[in-house]
Each structure stands twice: as C-alpha cells, then as structure tokens.
C-alpha cells in the first residue's frame, strides 16, 4: 500500500497540473470561439462562419491593436479610451490593476525596473523575495523621500499560493539582486519554493 500510495502521488503530481493546463486552454479557446461565432452569425449568414475563424480573428485583432497602439494616432486613441475608463468607479480599479500587472512584464518598456531581489529585514534576521518596481527619489512619495536620508527602493513582495502581496519602500542597502529571470523568481515565490526547477536555479 505504501508503494501504491507513493507511486499514485507521483502520477497525480504529473497528471493533475497537465490536466488543469489543458482544460484551461480548452476552455479559453472554446469560449473565445463560441463568443465570436455568435457575433459573426448575427451579422453574417451562418454559412459565412468557418470553425476556427473566431480564434483567428481574436489573435489577428489583438495583434493589429498592438500595431495601432505603437503609432502616434493609435496611442492617442488608446490614451483617450483609458481616460474615459478611469472615470468609471469600479471599472477603473479593475482595468488599472490588470494593465499595471501586464505592463510589468512588457519587455519593450525600458523605464521599468523589474529585477528580482532579496530584501533583508534585520529585526527578523530574514530575507524576503521581491521585485523592484520603483527606483529613485523621483518615483517615491515626496513626504517619504524627505523623511529618509537614504535612497529608498520600491519593492513588491508577492504572497505564495495566492494573488496578492505588499508594496514596500525599503533602504537600497537592504536589497540584494538575484541572478534569476522574472519567470523563475515569480515561480519560486508563488510556489513557496516547492517548485524543484526554480529552487535549484535559485540555489
């Protein structure tokens, strides 16, 4: 029974993440295809629709929007739309949070700092894994900057196994940069170090 239990757990660890990933991909593709199909068949005859057309339209549409956002006129239109969304109380909070999170991983944004670091807390004699989000006194609240003699760094500390975390302004001397990519460090933080691949790279 012990052998069966251990072998079964190893199989579950292999199968369950794969099954969930495949199901999520299936749900996303089918949901997108179904939604676009309804729109197409409402505007055009049903014979116009071809299976797979919905997903293709979404992919191409997203790509074209990305191209449009890179030109001057497109950027102005996007900025106008964002200003309108930010006037809606609930929508502006959700939209702003999602956009900030996705923009954080945008490699084309050279101004952001997204280095994984260790933050040392002397009172706890412990290090916490975080990500630099702001650097320099110009990005720190003026009141905090004036009260601190040492340069402060904005660091996001994620929580393991859930969405959330803390934004801290810590002294620059208390952080140590890690030789890890964002993906490796985020995987290590979210899984609380359980992920063997990220743990070995962190070591």
Order of alpha helices (4+ residues) and beta strands (2+ residues): alpha-alpha-alpha-alpha-beta-beta-alpha-beta-beta-beta-alpha-alpha
